[in-house]
Amino acid sequence: MIIKIDKNSDRKIRHARVRKKIEGSEQKPRLCVYKSLSHIYVQFIDDAKGVTLVSCSTMENEIKEKVKGLKKSAAAKSVGIEAAKRAKAKGISEVVFDRGGYLYTGRVKSVADGAREGGLKF
């Protein structure tokens, strides 16, 4: 009998392993990435207080209009750039990158590149 591998449960295990080592603070929040099949979500989280400082996703109307007709990687890069702009407005210049258990390739890498392009330091 063929047993299908649950990739999301494996991702959650990898994410828990990474989260043991990294933690966001108010001065250097955690940039957390989550991706679904068609959208990408970014949050800046202060783990000391347990609060989200800034968020951005392809679900928001203003970004949805920008990324219309783009490929998913290009949309992810524009989300990274917009998230960096919002973070800069809140006074955040340096972050800890949390890839969420995903491999650092494709859309996750595009978000990181966009955030760097927007002026954030990792």
C-alpha positions as a Markdown table, in Angstrom:
| # | Residue | x | y | z |
|---|---|---|---|---|
| 1 | Met | 0.0 | 0.0 | 0.0 |
| 2 | Ile | 1.3 | 3.4 | -0.9 |
| 3 | Ile | 1.4 | 6.0 | 1.9 |
| 4 | Lys | 1.3 | 9.6 | 0.8 |
| 5 | Ile | 3.8 | 11.8 | 2.6 |
| 6 | Asp | 2.3 | 14.8 | 4.4 |
| 7 | Lys | 4.6 | 17.6 | 3.4 |
| 8 | Asn | 2.9 | 20.2 | 5.7 |
| 9 | Ser | 3.5 | 18.1 | 8.8 |
| 10 | Asp | 7.2 | 17.8 | 7.8 |
| 11 | Arg | 7.3 | 21.5 | 7.3 |
| 12 | Lys | 5.8 | 22.1 | 10.8 |
| 13 | Ile | 8.5 | 19.9 | 12.3 |
| 14 | Arg | 11.2 | 21.9 | 10.5 |
| 15 | His | 9.6 | 25.2 | 11.5 |
| 16 | Ala | 9.6 | 24.1 | 15.2 |
| 17 | Arg | 13.2 | 23.2 | 15.0 |
| 18 | Val | 14.1 | 26.6 | 13.5 |
| 19 | Arg | 11.9 | 28.4 | 16.0 |
| 20 | Lys | 13.9 | 27.0 | 18.9 |
| 21 | Lys | 16.9 | 29.0 | 17.7 |
| 22 | Ile | 15.5 | 32.3 | 16.5 |
| 23 | Glu | 13.4 | 34.8 | 18.4 |
| 24 | Gly | 12.2 | 38.3 | 17.5 |
| 25 | Ser | 12.4 | 41.3 | 19.8 |
| 26 | Glu | 11.1 | 44.9 | 19.5 |
| 27 | Gln | 14.4 | 46.2 | 18.1 |
| 28 | Lys | 14.9 | 43.2 | 15.8 |
| 29 | Pro | 11.5 | 41.5 | 15.0 |
| 30 | Arg | 11.0 | 38.2 | 13.3 |
| 31 | Leu | 10.0 | 38.4 | 9.6 |
| 32 | Cys | 7.8 | 35.3 | 9.3 |
| 33 | Val | 6.7 | 34.0 | 5.9 |
| 34 | Tyr | 3.7 | 31.8 | 5.2 |
| 35 | Lys | 2.7 | 30.6 | 1.7 |
| 36 | Ser | -0.4 | 29.0 | 0.5 |
| 37 | Leu | -1.0 | 27.6 | -3.0 |
| 38 | Ser | -1.9 | 31.0 | -4.4 |
| 39 | His | -1.0 | 33.7 | -1.8 |
| 40 | Ile | 1.9 | 34.7 | 0.3 |
| 41 | Tyr | 1.8 | 36.3 | 3.8 |
| 42 | Val | 4.5 | 38.2 | 5.7 |
| 43 | Gln | 4.4 | 39.3 | 9.3 |
| 44 | Phe | 6.9 | 41.2 | 11.6 |
| 45 | Ile | 6.5 | 39.7 | 15.0 |
| 46 | Asp | 7.8 | 40.8 | 18.4 |
| 47 | Asp | 8.1 | 37.4 | 20.3 |
| 48 | Ala | 8.8 | 39.1 | 23.7 |
| 49 | Lys | 5.3 | 40.7 | 23.7 |
| 50 | Gly | 3.7 | 38.1 | 21.4 |
| 51 | Val | 2.3 | 40.8 | 19.0 |
| 52 | Thr | 2.4 | 41.4 | 15.3 |
| 53 | Leu | 3.9 | 44.7 | 14.4 |
| 54 | Val | 3.4 | 44.8 | 10.7 |
| 55 | Ser | 1.8 | 42.5 | 8.2 |
| 56 | Cys | 1.5 | 42.3 | 4.4 |
| 57 | Ser | 0.0 | 39.8 | 1.9 |
| 58 | Thr | -1.2 | 39.3 | -1.6 |
| 59 | Met | -4.8 | 39.2 | -0.2 |
| 60 | Glu | -4.8 | 43.0 | 0.5 |
| 61 | Asn | -6.6 | 45.1 | -2.2 |
| 62 | Glu | -3.7 | 47.5 | -2.9 |
| 63 | Ile | -1.2 | 44.7 | -3.4 |
| 64 | Lys | -3.7 | 42.6 | -5.2 |
| 65 | Glu | -3.9 | 45.3 | -7.9 |
| 66 | Lys | -0.1 | 45.6 | -8.2 |
| 67 | Val | 0.5 | 41.8 | -8.6 |
| 68 | Lys | -2.4 | 41.1 | -11.0 |
| 69 | Gly | -1.0 | 39.2 | -13.9 |
| 70 | Leu | 2.4 | 38.6 | -12.3 |
| 71 | Lys | 3.9 | 35.2 | -11.6 |
| 72 | Lys | 3.9 | 34.0 | -8.0 |
| 73 | Ser | 7.6 | 34.7 | -7.5 |
| 74 | Ala | 7.3 | 38.3 | -8.8 |
| 75 | Ala | 4.2 | 38.8 | -6.6 |
| 76 | Ala | 6.2 | 37.5 | -3.6 |
| 77 | Lys | 9.0 | 40.0 | -4.3 |
| 78 | Ser | 6.6 | 42.9 | -4.5 |
| 79 | Val | 5.1 | 41.8 | -1.1 |
| 80 | Gly | 8.6 | 41.8 | 0.3 |
| 81 | Ile | 9.2 | 45.3 | -0.9 |
| 82 | Glu | 5.8 | 46.6 | 0.4 |
| 83 | Ala | 6.4 | 44.8 | 3.8 |
| 84 | Ala | 9.8 | 46.5 | 4.0 |
| 85 | Lys | 8.3 | 49.9 | 3.3 |
| 86 | Arg | 5.7 | 49.4 | 6.1 |
| 87 | Ala | 8.4 | 48.2 | 8.5 |
| 88 | Lys | 10.5 | 51.2 | 7.8 |
| 89 | Ala | 7.5 | 53.5 | 8.5 |
| 90 | Lys | 7.3 | 51.8 | 11.9 |
| 91 | Gly | 11.0 | 52.3 | 12.6 |
| 92 | Ile | 12.1 | 48.7 | 11.9 |
| 93 | Ser | 15.4 | 48.4 | 10.0 |
| 94 | Glu | 16.8 | 45.1 | 11.1 |
| 95 | Val | 15.0 | 41.7 | 11.2 |
| 96 | Val | 15.5 | 38.0 | 11.9 |
| 97 | Phe | 14.3 | 36.0 | 8.9 |
| 98 | Asp | 11.9 | 33.0 | 9.6 |
| 99 | Arg | 11.3 | 31.0 | 6.5 |
| 100 | Gly | 8.5 | 29.1 | 8.2 |
| 101 | Gly | 10.0 | 25.6 | 7.6 |
| 102 | Tyr | 10.0 | 26.2 | 3.8 |
| 103 | Leu | 13.1 | 25.7 | 1.7 |
| 104 | Tyr | 14.9 | 29.0 | 1.0 |
| 105 | Thr | 14.1 | 29.0 | -2.7 |
| 106 | Gly | 11.3 | 30.3 | -5.0 |
| 107 | Arg | 8.8 | 32.5 | -3.4 |
| 108 | Val | 10.4 | 32.5 | 0.1 |
| 109 | Lys | 13.7 | 33.7 | -1.5 |
| 110 | Ser | 11.8 | 36.3 | -3.5 |
| 111 | Val | 10.2 | 37.7 | -0.3 |
| 112 | Ala | 13.7 | 38.0 | 1.3 |
| 113 | Asp | 15.2 | 39.6 | -1.8 |
| 114 | Gly | 12.3 | 42.1 | -1.9 |
| 115 | Ala | 12.7 | 43.0 | 1.8 |
| 116 | Arg | 16.4 | 43.5 | 1.3 |
| 117 | Glu | 15.7 | 45.7 | -1.8 |
| 118 | Gly | 13.2 | 47.6 | 0.4 |
| 119 | Gly | 16.0 | 48.5 | 2.8 |
| 120 | Leu | 15.8 | 45.8 | 5.6 |
| 121 | Lys | 18.9 | 44.1 | 7.0 |
| 122 | Phe | 18.9 | 40.4 | 7.9 |
